[in-house]
């Protein structure tokens, strides 16, 4: 499975390594992802999501239920 955040859709970006002599070679900037279990009290169940650390901050701020609802409306989560 690819390294994509399930709530925000963040994925790897492409850029360059730049040496001291300004030689450029391609590289990837991976998303900062963690696998985390969340308890959803409305459904009384645990779900495991692969989320970015910025999505974790959002979950702490607005709650897991609101974050999942927002992700479903944006089409990132089924």
N, CA, C and O atoms as a GROMACS GRO file, in nm:
protein
  312
    1UNK      N    1   0.084  -0.118   0.000
    1UNK     CA    2   0.000   0.000   0.000
    1UNK      C    3   0.088   0.124   0.000
    1UNK      O    4   0.193   0.127   0.065
    2UNK      N    5   0.047   0.226  -0.072
    2UNK     CA    6   0.129   0.347  -0.082
    2UNK      C    7   0.122   0.428   0.046
    2UNK      O    8   0.029   0.414   0.126
    3UNK      N    9   0.221   0.512   0.065
    3UNK     CA   10   0.228   0.594   0.185
    3UNK      C   11   0.150   0.723   0.163
    3UNK      O   12   0.205   0.825   0.124
    4UNK      N   13   0.018   0.714   0.190
    4UNK     CA   14  -0.073   0.827   0.174
    4UNK      C   15  -0.154   0.840   0.302
    4UNK      O   16  -0.201   0.741   0.356
    5UNK      N   17  -0.170   0.963   0.349
    5UNK     CA   18  -0.252   0.988   0.467
    5UNK      C   19  -0.398   0.961   0.432
    5UNK      O   20  -0.448   1.009   0.330
    6UNK      N   21  -0.467   0.885   0.517
    6UNK     CA   22  -0.605   0.848   0.490
    6UNK      C   23  -0.704   0.959   0.520
    6UNK      O   24  -0.818   0.954   0.474
    7UNK      N   25  -0.663   1.060   0.597
    7UNK     CA   26  -0.754   1.170   0.630
    7UNK      C   27  -0.730   1.296   0.547
    7UNK      O   28  -0.825   1.367   0.515
    8UNK      N   29  -0.605   1.323   0.512
    8UNK     CA   30  -0.577   1.447   0.439
    8UNK      C   31  -0.534   1.424   0.295
    8UNK      O   32  -0.535   1.517   0.215
    9UNK      N   33  -0.498   1.300   0.261
    9UNK     CA   34  -0.454   1.271   0.125
    9UNK      C   35  -0.311   1.311   0.096
    9UNK      O   36  -0.268   1.308  -0.020
   10UNK      N   37  -0.235   1.348   0.199
   10UNK     CA   38  -0.095   1.386   0.178
   10UNK      C   39  -0.015   1.266   0.130
   10UNK      O   40  -0.035   1.154   0.178
   11UNK      N   41   0.076   1.290   0.036
   11UNK     CA   42   0.161   1.183  -0.015
   11UNK      C   43   0.299   1.241  -0.046
   11UNK      O   44   0.323   1.359  -0.023
   12UNK      N   45   0.389   1.157  -0.100
   12UNK     CA   46   0.526   1.199  -0.125
   12UNK      C   47   0.532   1.308  -0.231
   12UNK      O   48   0.454   1.309  -0.326
   13UNK      N   49   0.627   1.401  -0.212
   13UNK     CA   50   0.654   1.505  -0.310
   13UNK      C   51   0.789   1.477  -0.374
   13UNK      O   52   0.873   1.408  -0.316
   14UNK      N   53   0.810   1.531  -0.493
   14UNK     CA   54   0.936   1.512  -0.564
   14UNK      C   55   1.012   1.643  -0.563
   14UNK      O   56   0.956   1.750  -0.582
   15UNK      N   57   1.144   1.632  -0.541
   15UNK     CA   58   1.229   1.750  -0.540
   15UNK      C   59   1.371   1.713  -0.581
   15UNK      O   60   1.394   1.611  -0.646
   16UNK      N   61   1.464   1.796  -0.541
   16UNK     CA   62   1.604   1.775  -0.577
   16UNK      C   63   1.692   1.772  -0.454
   16UNK      O   64   1.670   1.846  -0.358
   17UNK      N   65   1.795   1.684  -0.458
   17UNK     CA   66   1.909   1.698  -0.368
   17UNK      C   67   2.000   1.800  -0.434
   17UNK      O   68   2.028   1.789  -0.554
   18UNK      N   69   2.046   1.898  -0.359
   18UNK     CA   70   2.134   2.000  -0.417
   18UNK      C   71   2.267   1.995  -0.342
   18UNK      O   72   2.272   2.020  -0.221
   19UNK      N   73   2.374   1.963  -0.415
   19UNK     CA   74   2.505   1.952  -0.353
   19UNK      C   75   2.566   2.092  -0.337
   19UNK      O   76   2.509   2.192  -0.382
   20UNK      N   77   2.682   2.096  -0.272
   20UNK     CA   78   2.753   2.222  -0.254
   20UNK      C   79   2.791   2.283  -0.389
   20UNK      O   80   2.797   2.406  -0.402
   21UNK      N   81   2.816   2.199  -0.489
   21UNK     CA   82   2.851   2.245  -0.623
   21UNK      C   83   2.725   2.272  -0.708
   21UNK      O   84   2.734   2.295  -0.829
   22UNK      N   85   2.607   2.269  -0.643
   22UNK     CA   86   2.477   2.294  -0.706
   22UNK      C   87   2.440   2.189  -0.811
   22UNK      O   88   2.362   2.218  -0.902
   23UNK      N   89   2.494   2.068  -0.799
   23UNK     CA   90   2.448   1.957  -0.881
   23UNK      C   91   2.314   1.910  -0.826
   23UNK      O   92   2.296   1.899  -0.705
   24UNK      N   93   2.220   1.883  -0.916
   24UNK     CA   94   2.086   1.845  -0.871
   24UNK      C   95   2.053   1.702  -0.914
   24UNK      O   96   2.070   1.666  -1.030
   25UNK      N   97   2.007   1.623  -0.818
   25UNK     CA   98   1.960   1.488  -0.846
   25UNK      C   99   1.823   1.472  -0.783
   25UNK      O  100   1.795   1.530  -0.678
   26UNK      N  101   1.737   1.394  -0.847
   26UNK     CA  102   1.599   1.378  -0.801
   26UNK      C  103   1.594   1.303  -0.668
   26UNK      O  104   1.677   1.215  -0.641
   27UNK      N  105   1.496   1.339  -0.586
   27UNK     CA  106   1.472   1.270  -0.460
   27UNK      C  107   1.324   1.282  -0.426
   27UNK      O  108   1.251   1.359  -0.489
   28UNK      N  109   1.281   1.206  -0.326
   28UNK     CA  110   1.143   1.212  -0.279
   28UNK      C  111   1.139   1.264  -0.136
   28UNK      O  112   1.224   1.229  -0.054
   29UNK      N  113   1.039   1.346  -0.107
   29UNK     CA  114   1.011   1.388   0.029
   29UNK      C  115   0.888   1.309   0.073
   29UNK      O  116   0.777   1.338   0.028
   30UNK      N  117   0.908   1.210   0.160
   30UNK     CA  118   0.797   1.126   0.205
   30UNK      C  119   0.709   1.199   0.306
   30UNK      O  120   0.756   1.287   0.378
   31UNK      N  121   0.582   1.162   0.311
   31UNK     CA  122   0.490   1.216   0.410
   31UNK      C  123   0.525   1.158   0.547
   31UNK      O  124   0.566   1.042   0.557
   32UNK      N  125   0.508   1.237   0.652
   32UNK     CA  126   0.536   1.194   0.788
   32UNK      C  127   0.413   1.121   0.841
   32UNK      O  128   0.323   1.183   0.897
   33UNK      N  129   0.409   0.987   0.824
   33UNK     CA  130   0.292   0.909   0.857
   33UNK      C  131   0.314   0.821   0.979
   33UNK      O  132   0.425   0.772   1.004
   34UNK      N  133   0.207   0.801   1.054
   34UNK     CA  134   0.206   0.708   1.167
   34UNK      C  135   0.079   0.624   1.159
   34UNK      O  136  -0.025   0.672   1.115
   35UNK      N  137   0.090   0.499   1.203
   35UNK     CA  138  -0.027   0.411   1.210
   35UNK      C  139  -0.084   0.422   1.350
   35UNK      O  140  -0.013   0.397   1.448
   36UNK      N  141  -0.211   0.460   1.362
   36UNK     CA  142  -0.268   0.492   1.493
   36UNK      C  143  -0.409   0.436   1.504
   36UNK      O  144  -0.485   0.437   1.408
   37UNK      N  145  -0.442   0.386   1.623
   37UNK     CA  146  -0.577   0.338   1.652
   37UNK      C  147  -0.656   0.449   1.720
   37UNK      O  148  -0.606   0.516   1.811
   38UNK      N  149  -0.780   0.467   1.676
   38UNK     CA  150  -0.869   0.567   1.735
   38UNK      C  151  -0.998   0.500   1.778
   38UNK      O  152  -1.047   0.409   1.712
   39UNK      N  153  -1.052   0.547   1.890
   39UNK     CA  154  -1.181   0.498   1.938
   39UNK      C  155  -1.289   0.596   1.896
   39UNK      O  156  -1.279   0.716   1.922
   40UNK      N  157  -1.393   0.544   1.830
   40UNK     CA  158  -1.506   0.627   1.787
   40UNK      C  159  -1.624   0.593   1.878
   40UNK      O  160  -1.685   0.488   1.863
   41UNK      N  161  -1.657   0.683   1.972
   41UNK     CA  162  -1.764   0.650   2.069
   41UNK      C  163  -1.902   0.640   2.006
   41UNK      O  164  -1.986   0.564   2.055
   42UNK      N  165  -1.929   0.715   1.898
   42UNK     CA  166  -2.061   0.710   1.834
   42UNK      C  167  -2.090   0.571   1.777
   42UNK      O  168  -2.203   0.523   1.784
   43UNK      N  169  -1.986   0.506   1.722
   43UNK     CA  170  -2.002   0.373   1.664
   43UNK      C  171  -1.956   0.264   1.760
   43UNK      O  172  -1.971   0.146   1.730
   44UNK      N  173  -1.900   0.302   1.873
   44UNK     CA  174  -1.850   0.211   1.977
   44UNK      C  175  -1.752   0.109   1.918
   44UNK      O  176  -1.766  -0.011   1.939
   45UNK      N  177  -1.652   0.159   1.842
   45UNK     CA  178  -1.552   0.069   1.785
   45UNK      C  179  -1.419   0.142   1.768
   45UNK      O  180  -1.411   0.264   1.770
   46UNK      N  181  -1.315   0.061   1.750
   46UNK     CA  182  -1.180   0.110   1.725
   46UNK      C  183  -1.152   0.103   1.575
   46UNK      O  184  -1.193   0.007   1.510
   47UNK      N  185  -1.084   0.204   1.521
   47UNK     CA  186  -1.040   0.200   1.382
   47UNK      C  187  -0.891   0.230   1.378
   47UNK      O  188  -0.841   0.311   1.456
   48UNK      N  189  -0.820   0.166   1.286
   48UNK     CA  190  -0.678   0.190   1.266
   48UNK      C  191  -0.662   0.269   1.138
   48UNK      O  192  -0.708   0.227   1.032
   49UNK      N  193  -0.595   0.384   1.148
   49UNK     CA  194  -0.574   0.471   1.033
   49UNK      C  195  -0.426   0.503   1.018
   49UNK      O  196  -0.354   0.512   1.117
   50UNK      N  197  -0.382   0.518   0.894
   50UNK     CA  198  -0.248   0.566   0.865
   50UNK      C  199  -0.261   0.715   0.836
   50UNK      O  200  -0.308   0.755   0.730
   51UNK      N  201  -0.218   0.798   0.933
   51UNK     CA  202  -0.241   0.943   0.923
   51UNK      C  203  -0.109   1.018   0.933
   51UNK      O  204  -0.012   0.969   0.991
   52UNK      N  205  -0.108   1.137   0.877
   52UNK     CA  206   0.009   1.224   0.890
   52UNK      C  207   0.007   1.288   1.028
   52UNK      O  208  -0.098   1.293   1.094
   53UNK      N  209   0.122   1.335   1.072
   53UNK     CA  210   0.129   1.396   1.204
   53UNK      C  211   0.052   1.528   1.209
   53UNK      O  212   0.003   1.567   1.316
   54UNK      N  213   0.039   1.596   1.096
   54UNK     CA  214  -0.043   1.718   1.094
   54UNK      C  215  -0.191   1.681   1.108
   54UNK      O  216  -0.268   1.758   1.166
   55UNK      N  217  -0.232   1.564   1.056
   55UNK     CA  218  -0.370   1.518   1.074
   55UNK      C  219  -0.395   1.483   1.220
   55UNK      O  220  -0.507   1.501   1.269
   56UNK      N  221  -0.293   1.432   1.291
   56UNK     CA  222  -0.308   1.404   1.434
   56UNK      C  223  -0.338   1.532   1.512
   56UNK      O  224  -0.420   1.531   1.604
   57UNK      N  225  -0.271   1.641   1.475
   57UNK     CA  226  -0.297   1.769   1.541
   57UNK      C  227  -0.440   1.815   1.514
   57UNK      O  228  -0.506   1.870   1.602
   58UNK      N  229  -0.488   1.792   1.392
   58UNK     CA  230  -0.625   1.828   1.358
   58UNK      C  231  -0.724   1.744   1.438
   58UNK      O  232  -0.825   1.796   1.486
   59UNK      N  233  -0.695   1.614   1.452
   59UNK     CA  234  -0.782   1.525   1.530
   59UNK      C  235  -0.787   1.570   1.675
   59UNK      O  236  -0.894   1.569   1.736
   60UNK      N  237  -0.673   1.610   1.730
   60UNK     CA  238  -0.671   1.659   1.868
   60UNK      C  239  -0.752   1.787   1.882
   60UNK      O  240  -0.807   1.813   1.989
   61UNK      N  241  -0.759   1.866   1.778
   61UNK     CA  242  -0.828   1.994   1.783
   61UNK      C  243  -0.979   1.978   1.764
   61UNK      O  244  -1.058   2.032   1.842
   62UNK      N  245  -1.022   1.904   1.658
   62UNK     CA  246  -1.164   1.898   1.626
   62UNK      C  247  -1.230   1.765   1.661
   62UNK      O  248  -1.353   1.755   1.659
   63UNK      N  249  -1.150   1.663   1.692
   63UNK     CA  250  -1.205   1.533   1.728
   63UNK      C  251  -1.202   1.437   1.610
   63UNK      O  252  -1.202   1.478   1.494
   64UNK      N  253  -1.199   1.307   1.642
   64UNK     CA  254  -1.188   1.205   1.539
   64UNK      C  255  -1.313   1.196   1.454
   64UNK      O  256  -1.304   1.176   1.333
   65UNK      N  257  -1.431   1.211   1.514
   65UNK     CA  258  -1.556   1.200   1.438
   65UNK      C  259  -1.567   1.310   1.334
   65UNK      O  260  -1.605   1.283   1.220
   66UNK      N  261  -1.534   1.432   1.371
   66UNK     CA  262  -1.540   1.544   1.278
   66UNK      C  263  -1.435   1.530   1.169
   66UNK      O  264  -1.460   1.565   1.054
   67UNK      N  265  -1.316   1.480   1.204
   67UNK     CA  266  -1.209   1.462   1.106
   67UNK      C  267  -1.246   1.355   1.004
   67UNK      O  268  -1.219   1.372   0.885
   68UNK      N  269  -1.307   1.246   1.048
   68UNK     CA  270  -1.350   1.140   0.956
   68UNK      C  271  -1.462   1.191   0.866
   68UNK      O  272  -1.464   1.161   0.747
   69UNK      N  273  -1.555   1.266   0.923
   69UNK     CA  274  -1.665   1.322   0.844
   69UNK      C  275  -1.612   1.415   0.735
   69UNK      O  276  -1.659   1.412   0.621
   70UNK      N  277  -1.514   1.498   0.771
   70UNK     CA  278  -1.453   1.590   0.674
   70UNK      C  279  -1.378   1.515   0.565
   70UNK      O  280  -1.384   1.552   0.448
   71UNK      N  281  -1.306   1.408   0.603
   71UNK     CA  282  -1.231   1.329   0.505
   71UNK      C  283  -1.325   1.258   0.408
   71UNK      O  284  -1.294   1.247   0.289
   72UNK      N  285  -1.439   1.210   0.458
   72UNK     CA  286  -1.536   1.146   0.371
   72UNK      C  287  -1.597   1.245   0.273
   72UNK      O  288  -1.623   1.211   0.158
   73UNK      N  289  -1.622   1.369   0.318
   73UNK     CA  290  -1.680   1.469   0.229
   73UNK      C  291  -1.582   1.512   0.121
   73UNK      O  292  -1.623   1.548   0.010
   74UNK      N  293  -1.451   1.507   0.151
   74UNK     CA  294  -1.349   1.542   0.053
   74UNK      C  295  -1.310   1.424  -0.035
   74UNK      O  296  -1.240   1.442  -0.134
   75UNK      N  297  -1.356   1.303   0.000
   75UNK     CA  298  -1.331   1.186  -0.082
   75UNK      C  299  -1.204   1.110  -0.049
   75UNK      O  300  -1.164   1.023  -0.127
   76UNK      N  301  -1.138   1.139   0.063
   76UNK     CA  302  -1.016   1.069   0.100
   76UNK      C  303  -1.046   0.937   0.169
   76UNK      O  304  -0.964   0.845   0.164
   77UNK      N  305  -1.160   0.927   0.234
   77UNK     CA  306  -1.196   0.807   0.311
   77UNK      C  307  -1.330   0.756   0.262
   77UNK      O  308  -1.420   0.834   0.230
   78UNK      N  309  -1.343   0.624   0.254
   78UNK     CA  310  -1.469   0.566   0.204
   78UNK      C  311  -1.570   0.551   0.313
   78UNK      O  312  -1.681   0.504   0.288
   0.00000   0.00000   0.00000
